[in-house]
């Protein structure tokens, strides 16, 4: 956690990390139709802090987690629209060492719609398909 050569955690860094996590959370909601659980967000915060070689405490991590979880989806959508960009999930995950994105492989919108139809059809016939991730 603490060590020589680590950078001080500033208010700007907390804000930036919180926004980065919030953007990933929003991506998961839109593209995977699931919300990240608090322990998942906590783990991502720790990975980001370690990636940036920051000094931090458990209170710092909770501050980041709570900040990320309270940024409104509208604010994230507005920022994505303003900057004309969305988080690059593949790059984000590689940078923090996540090899499998929660919920399975990344799907295009068309693939996601197809999967939803398949799951609904299976459910109508009383079958429960296996869930990835």
SULWOMO-V519322 format. One record per run of one state. SS is the DSSP state (~ for helix, > for strand, _ for the rest). FROM is the first residue (numbers start at 1). TO is the last residue. Records with the same first field share a line. If there is no record, write none. Layout:
SS = FROM-TO  FROM-TO
This chain:
_ = 1-6  8-10  33-37  52-53  55-57  71-72  84-88  97-108  125-133
> = 7-7  54-54
~ = 11-32  38-51  58-70  73-83  89-96  109-124
